[in-house]
Every structure is written in structure tokens, then in C-alpha cells.
Amino acid sequence: MKQRMRVLISGASIAGPALAYWLHRHGFSVTVIERAPALRMGGYGVDIRGAAITVLKGMGILGQVRASDTNMTGVYFVNCKGKIECQISEASMGNQQGLDIEIMRDDLSNILYDLTKDTVEYIWGDSISAIHETEAGAEVQFIHGKPQTFDLVVGADGLHSNVRTLTFGDEAQFKRTLGCYISIFTLENYNNLDHRQLLYTIPGKTVGMYSARDNTEARGMFLFQSAELTYDRYDTESQKKLVENAFLGHTGWETSQLLKTMKDATDFYFDEICQIHMPTWSKGRITLVGDAAYGPSPLSGQGSSLAIVGAFILAGELKAADGDFARAFVAYEQKMRKFVEKNQKIGRIAAGSMIEKSSFKIFLRNLMMRIPAIMVVQFKLISKMIAKAANGIELKDY
């Protein structure tokens, strides 16, 4: 590269800081812009598997990430009285002991931010309002800051990517809904859950609670099937109301208590369970990485791994192409596409298993889970499929 290329990354969750790390290491000048005033807290546990573990090792933070492992022991399905009906171990959900890591999303985000905050410029509480491409670069306008010109702009700004909307148009054309909505929030671990998750399922709905941060706190979860809902993504109160309405009249297990706690939750998260499918992730000087380009849905557990691997490959290809971004973007897509497809498939399967459509299906599931022979076979298949998808890419040494 003749002179250091300036790259603007939108989004400071996981894909953004991971990409910033590798770009800086390869000699780029990097700025990260984030709409939120600070790192976003809360969220769910995310899985790090396969190729993503190799990338974290290369970043020198694998030990740190491993130290923040949630160390969950399993998932227990309870009935309306809280009695355990059946259970599955962590290993049977595709998490290989000693290899895979589950970490809270905000813990991972913090580690990545700490790794990059001294070498990368972070702009908080601002957002891109327009991108105009010229021969010289991409002229970017911001809601608050003065306009600036960058060589490249990367959208690492999640499922509802602002950069994607500005560049490729309305999200509806790329979104594939999986027919349900999820809500997560932090609460006291009043049930004294010890590294475990409890799930209460009724037709079309699931209520969950799991311990977090070494049992010092817990997360509450609501999952429900629904036709598409229209709501303001920045209006938390109306979102809480949607969850309340979905569980109106349901009082089984901890449902009422969790709904009450949710009202005061400050880190409330709500979103549609959906995937992003795009024919291409790049246009001119602009490209997308992570959920913005290929979100596999929170239920897949693979979103963070895809973001970490995608960031590594995108930065590596930009370095390899010596600043020829058009060539780099093509190589990035070619390398990632099949890997993405395998992992999105897991998301679709997971969405089908998290919510049961009828009481009979719930009864059947509970029954099957009590037959060890059936379980062993099923879990071996699941683990094999997840491991294959998570490792389904060859990482080049850039």
C-alpha cells in the first residue's frame, strides 16, 4: 500500500472491533463509529467454535475468552410447576468440552474493545447518515460529526445494518424471518441456578432463565412465534409491551415473575429471529461483515464465530490485494460464502427446535429425551453437524 488506507467501520459490538484489530495489524488506519454512547451491555451467551478459536488464538486473546466461559452444565426442561421433565447436557447441544467456548456477548465485546481501544479511533454516540462515492474515496456524512473521506467503509453494524440500508436498500429484501421473536434481560439469580438453564415450553412459546457470570446474576428469556410485528426498534417500552401481550394469561412456572422483572430491566434486548441472505456483500468501496452481511440468527449460536472469521478473512484479503479493494472483496466473498451457508443451516434447524408448535410435540420431546439410546444417536448427529459447519473453512496465513 502506497499510503495507509483509511477505513471506517460502523459498529462496535463483535465484528467491528475484530476487523479493526486485524486491519490495524495489517497497516491500515482504522476508525470505528458506534451509535450507542458506550459498549452495549447485556445480551445472550454466544458460542465460539472451530475456525473462530484459531482466529482468537492469533489475536492473543483465546486464554482471556476461555477464562470468561459460562461453564454451563446443561439445559433442563421444566413443567408449569417447575418440576424437571427432562434434560440435555451442554455437550449434547454441540458444545465440545474443552474445545468450544460459550461466553456472554458483552464479555466478548469488552475483551475485543480492550484489545483495540489504544490503536483504533472510536467515535461514540454517532452514526453514518450518508455515503457518497467518488474517484478519491467514500465521502461520509454523520448525524453529529463533520463529514470525512475514507478509502473504504465497512458495515459491521448487525442484523439491522444502517450501512447495508444506505448502500443496498431496504432490509426487507434480505431478511428471511424464522417466524419468532426473542427477548433477553439481566436479573438477579433468585433461583440460585448453578451454571444451568431452565426452559419452560408451551405451544408456540418458551420461557427461560439461566445463570450468568459464575452464578452472580441470571438472564431471563422470552421466545414466541408470531406473524411479523411492526414496532419502533428504539422504543424499548413498546417492545416490552409486545412481549407482555404475547404471554398474556400465561402464568406457568416463573412466567409472571419474569414479566414483572422485565419491566424494570435496563439491558432489555428484543428482536426478530431472522437471517440475512444477500447475493453480494460489497458495492464499490463499501462492504459488510458479520450479522450485517450474513446473520445466521441468535439461535444458531454461530453469529459471533462467523463475525470473527469474516473479520479475519476480510482484513487478510485487503492486505493480500495490497489495497485493491475490488479484488479483495471478491476473494472475501468467495472464501466465506460456503462457510456462511453451512452455519446458516444450523440457525434454521435451531429455530425449529427451540419452540414446539403443539402440546403433543412437547410431550414427545420430553419422552424421547428420557430414552438414553435415542438421545446418544441424536446428539452425535447434532455435534457432528455443528463441528463440521464450524470448521468448514480453511484459514490462510495472511
C-alpha positions in Angstrom: 0.0 0.0 0.0 1.4 3.3 -1.1 0.0 5.2 1.8 -2.1 3.9 4.8 -5.6 3.3 3.7 -8.3 4.9 5.9 -11.1 2.5 6.8 -14.3 3.5 8.6 -16.1 0.6 10.4 -19.7 1.1 11.6 -20.5 -1.0 14.7 -18.5 -1.7 17.9 -20.0 -5.0 19.0 -18.0 -8.0 17.9 -17.4 -8.0 14.1 -16.3 -4.3 14.2 -13.6 -4.4 16.8 -12.4 -7.8 15.5 -12.0 -6.4 12.0 -10.4 -3.2 13.4 -7.8 -5.4 15.2 -6.7 -7.2 12.0 -6.8 -4.1 9.8 -4.6 -2.2 12.2 -2.2 -5.1 12.4 -2.0 -5.1 8.6 -1.1 -1.4 8.5 -4.5 0.3 7.8 -5.7 3.4 9.6 -9.0 2.5 11.3 -11.9 4.4 12.8 -14.9 2.7 14.4 -18.2 4.6 14.8 -20.9 3.3 17.1 -24.5 4.7 17.5 -24.6 3.8 21.2 -22.9 6.2 23.7 -20.8 3.3 25.1 -20.4 -0.5 24.7 -23.8 -2.2 24.8 -24.3 -4.4 27.9 -26.5 -7.4 28.2 -27.4 -9.9 25.5 -27.1 -13.7 25.4 -24.4 -16.3 25.6 -22.6 -16.7 22.3 -20.6 -19.8 21.1 -17.1 -19.7 19.8 -16.1 -22.8 17.8 -13.9 -24.3 15.2 -12.2 -21.8 12.9 -13.1 -18.8 15.2 -11.0 -20.4 18.0 -8.0 -20.4 15.7 -8.5 -16.7 14.9 -8.8 -15.8 18.6 -5.6 -17.6 19.2 -3.9 -15.5 16.5 -5.2 -12.4 18.3 -3.7 -13.5 21.6 -7.0 -13.4 23.5 -8.0 -17.1 23.5 -7.0 -17.5 27.1 -8.9 -14.4 28.2 -12.0 -15.5 26.3 -11.8 -19.0 27.7 -11.5 -17.6 31.2 -14.9 -16.0 30.7 -16.6 -19.2 29.6 -20.1 -19.6 31.1 -19.3 -23.2 32.1 -22.9 -24.2 31.6 -23.7 -27.8 32.6 -26.9 -28.3 30.7 -30.5 -27.4 29.8 -33.4 -28.6 31.9 -37.0 -28.6 30.7 -39.5 -27.9 33.4 -43.3 -28.1 33.6 -45.6 -25.3 34.8 -44.9 -26.3 38.4 -41.1 -26.1 37.9 -40.6 -29.9 38.0 -37.8 -31.1 35.7 -39.3 -33.2 32.9 -36.1 -33.9 31.0 -32.6 -32.5 30.4 -29.8 -32.3 27.9 -26.1 -31.7 28.7 -24.1 -28.9 27.2 -22.1 -31.5 25.2 -25.2 -32.8 23.6 -26.0 -29.3 22.3 -22.9 -29.4 20.1 -20.5 -27.8 22.7 -17.4 -30.0 22.9 -15.9 -29.9 26.4 -12.5 -28.2 26.5 -12.8 -27.1 22.8 -15.8 -24.9 22.3 -16.4 -21.8 24.4 -19.7 -20.1 25.4 -19.2 -16.5 26.6 -21.7 -13.7 27.3 -21.9 -11.4 24.3 -20.9 -8.3 26.3 -17.9 -10.0 27.9 -16.6 -10.9 24.4 -17.3 -7.3 23.2 -15.4 -5.9 26.2 -12.3 -8.1 25.5 -12.3 -7.1 21.8 -12.7 -3.4 22.7 -9.9 -3.5 25.3 -7.6 -5.1 22.7 -8.2 -2.3 20.2 -9.0 0.9 22.1 -5.4 2.1 22.1 -4.7 1.6 18.5 -8.0 2.4 16.8 -10.1 5.6 16.9 -13.6 5.0 18.4 -16.4 7.5 17.9 -19.3 7.0 20.3 -22.9 8.2 20.1 -22.8 9.0 16.3 -24.0 7.3 13.2 -23.5 7.5 9.4 -26.2 9.4 7.6 -25.0 9.3 4.0 -22.1 7.7 1.9 -21.2 9.3 -1.4 -18.6 7.6 -3.5 -16.1 9.5 -5.6 -12.9 8.6 -7.5 -10.9 9.7 -4.5 -12.9 7.8 -1.9 -16.1 7.5 0.1 -17.4 10.8 1.4 -19.2 10.0 4.7 -21.7 12.3 6.4 -22.6 11.8 10.1 -25.6 12.7 12.2 -23.4 14.8 14.5 -19.8 14.9 13.4 -18.2 16.7 10.4 -18.1 14.9 7.1 -14.9 12.9 6.3 -13.5 11.0 3.4 -12.4 7.3 3.8 -10.9 4.8 1.4 -13.3 2.1 2.5 -16.5 1.8 4.6 -17.4 -1.4 6.4 -20.8 -2.2 7.9 -20.3 -4.3 11.0 -23.5 -2.9 12.4 -25.6 -6.0 13.0 -28.8 -7.5 11.6 -30.4 -4.1 11.1 -27.3 -2.6 9.5 -27.5 1.1 8.7 -24.6 0.8 6.2 -26.5 -2.0 4.4 -29.7 0.1 4.1 -27.8 3.1 2.9 -25.9 1.0 0.3 -28.1 -1.8 -0.8 -31.6 -0.5 0.2 -34.4 -1.8 2.4 -33.6 -4.7 4.8 -36.8 -6.5 3.9 -35.3 -7.8 0.6 -32.5 -9.6 2.5 -34.3 -10.7 5.7 -35.6 -14.2 6.0 -37.8 -14.5 9.1 -37.7 -17.7 11.1 -41.2 -16.9 12.5 -40.4 -15.9 16.0 -39.2 -13.2 18.4 -36.7 -13.3 21.3 -36.2 -11.1 24.4 -33.3 -11.3 26.9 -32.6 -9.3 30.0 -30.5 -9.4 33.2 -32.0 -10.2 36.6 -31.0 -11.4 40.0 -30.2 -15.1 40.2 -33.0 -15.5 42.7 -33.5 -19.2 41.9 -29.8 -19.9 42.7 -29.3 -21.6 39.4 -25.9 -23.2 39.3 -24.4 -23.0 35.8 -27.7 -24.2 34.3 -30.5 -23.2 32.1 -34.2 -23.9 32.7 -36.7 -23.8 29.9 -40.5 -23.9 30.2 -42.2 -24.6 26.9 -45.8 -24.3 25.9 -47.1 -24.4 22.3 -45.6 -21.6 20.3 -43.8 -20.1 23.3 -40.7 -20.7 25.5 -39.8 -19.0 28.8 -36.2 -19.4 30.0 -33.8 -18.5 32.7 -30.1 -19.2 33.0 -27.3 -18.3 35.4 -24.5 -16.0 34.1 -21.1 -14.6 35.3 -20.4 -17.5 37.6 -24.0 -17.6 39.0 -23.7 -13.9 40.3 -26.6 -13.0 38.0 -29.1 -14.5 35.7 -30.7 -13.8 32.3 -34.4 -14.1 31.6 -35.6 -15.1 28.2 -38.9 -15.0 26.3 -39.3 -16.6 22.9 -42.5 -16.7 20.9 -43.9 -17.4 17.5 -45.6 -14.6 15.7 -46.5 -13.2 12.4 -44.4 -10.2 11.5 -44.7 -7.4 14.1 -44.3 -3.7 13.4 -42.6 -1.7 16.1 -40.0 1.0 16.7 -36.6 -0.6 17.2 -35.6 2.3 19.5 -38.7 2.2 21.7 -37.9 -0.3 24.5 -41.2 0.3 26.3 -43.4 -0.7 23.3 -41.2 -3.8 22.8 -41.7 -4.8 26.4 -45.4 -4.4 25.8 -45.2 -6.8 22.8 -43.6 -9.4 25.0 -46.2 -8.9 27.7 -49.1 -9.2 25.2 -47.6 -12.4 23.8 -47.6 -14.0 27.2 -50.9 -12.6 28.5 -52.8 -15.2 30.6 -49.8 -17.5 30.9 -48.7 -17.9 34.5 -46.9 -21.3 34.5 -43.6 -21.7 36.2 -41.7 -18.3 36.6 -43.6 -16.5 33.7 -45.3 -13.9 35.9 -42.2 -13.1 37.9 -40.0 -12.8 34.8 -42.5 -10.5 33.1 -42.6 -8.3 36.2 -38.7 -8.2 36.4 -38.5 -7.5 32.6 -40.5 -4.2 33.1 -37.5 -2.6 35.0 -34.7 -4.3 33.0 -32.2 -1.7 31.8 -30.4 -4.0 29.3 -33.6 -5.4 27.7 -32.9 -6.8 24.2 -35.7 -7.7 21.8 -35.5 -8.8 18.2 -37.0 -10.9 15.5 -35.3 -14.3 14.9 -34.2 -13.9 11.3 -31.3 -14.4 8.9 -29.7 -12.2 6.3 -29.2 -13.6 2.8 -27.6 -11.3 0.2 -26.4 -12.0 -3.3 -23.3 -9.9 -2.7 -21.9 -8.2 0.4 -19.9 -5.5 -1.4 -20.6 -2.5 -3.6 -17.8 -0.1 -4.7 -15.8 0.9 -1.7 -18.4 -0.5 0.8 -18.6 -4.0 2.2 -20.4 -5.8 5.1 -19.1 -8.2 7.7 -20.8 -10.3 10.4 -24.6 -10.2 11.0 -24.9 -7.2 8.6 -24.0 -9.5 5.7 -24.9 -13.0 6.8 -26.6 -13.1 10.2 -27.4 -16.7 10.9 -29.8 -15.7 13.8 -29.1 -15.7 17.5 -30.5 -19.3 17.9 -27.7 -20.7 15.6 -25.1 -19.8 18.2 -22.8 -19.2 15.3 -23.2 -15.5 14.7 -20.1 -14.5 16.7 -17.9 -17.2 15.2 -19.0 -16.1 11.7 -18.2 -12.5 12.6 -14.7 -13.3 13.9 -13.8 -15.5 11.0 -15.3 -13.0 8.5 -13.3 -10.1 10.0 -10.1 -12.1 9.8 -10.6 -13.1 6.1 -11.8 -9.6 5.0 -8.7 -7.9 6.6 -6.4 -10.6 5.3 -7.7 -10.3 1.7 -7.4 -6.5 1.8 -3.8 -6.9 2.9 -3.1 -9.6 0.2 -4.6 -7.4 -2.5 -2.3 -4.5 -1.5 -5.2 -2.1 -1.3 -7.0 -3.3 -4.5 -10.3 -3.4 -2.6 -12.4 -4.7 -5.5 -10.2 -7.8 -5.8 -10.1 -8.2 -2.0 -13.9 -8.0 -1.7 -14.4 -10.7 -4.4 -11.9 -13.0 -2.7 -13.5 -12.4 0.7 -16.9 -13.4 -0.6 -15.6 -16.5 -2.4 -13.8 -17.7 0.7 -16.7 -17.1 3.1 -19.8 -18.0 1.1 -19.9 -21.8 1.6 -18.9 -21.4 5.3 -21.8 -18.9 5.8 -24.3 -21.2 4.2 -23.4 -24.2 6.4 -23.7 -22.1 9.5 -27.0 -20.5 8.5 -28.4 -24.0 8.1 -27.8 -24.6 11.8 -29.8 -21.5 12.6 -32.8 -22.8 10.7 -32.6 -26.1 12.4 -32.2 -24.5 15.9 -35.2 -22.2 15.3 -37.4 -25.3 14.7 -36.2 -27.0 17.9 -36.5 -24.0 20.4 -40.2 -23.6 20.0 -42.6 -26.6 19.8 -45.9 -26.0 18.0 -48.2 -28.3 19.9 -48.6 -29.9 23.4 -48.2 -33.3 21.7 -44.8 -32.3 20.3 -43.7 -31.2 23.8 -44.8 -34.5 25.3 -43.0 -36.4 22.5 -39.8 -34.4 23.0 -39.8 -35.0 26.8 -40.4 -38.7 26.2 -37.6 -39.0 23.7 -35.2 -37.2 26.0 -35.7 -39.8 28.6 -34.5 -42.6 26.4 -30.7 -42.6 26.5 -30.2 -44.7 23.4 -32.2 -42.2 21.2 -30.5 -39.2 22.7 -27.0 -40.5 22.2 -27.6 -41.1 18.5 -29.3 -37.7 18.0 -26.7 -35.8 19.9 -23.9 -37.4 18.0 -25.5 -36.3 14.8 -26.0 -32.7 16.1 -22.5 -32.4 17.4 -21.0 -33.7 14.1 -23.1 -31.3 12.0 -22.2 -28.3 14.2 -18.4 -29.2 14.3 -18.4 -29.7 10.5 -20.0 -26.3 9.9 -17.8 -24.5 12.5 -14.6 -25.9 10.9 -15.9 -25.7 7.3 -13.3 -23.2 6.1 -9.6 -23.2 5.6 -7.8 -20.2 7.1 -4.9 -18.8 5.2 -1.9 -17.3 6.9 -2.0 -13.7 5.8 
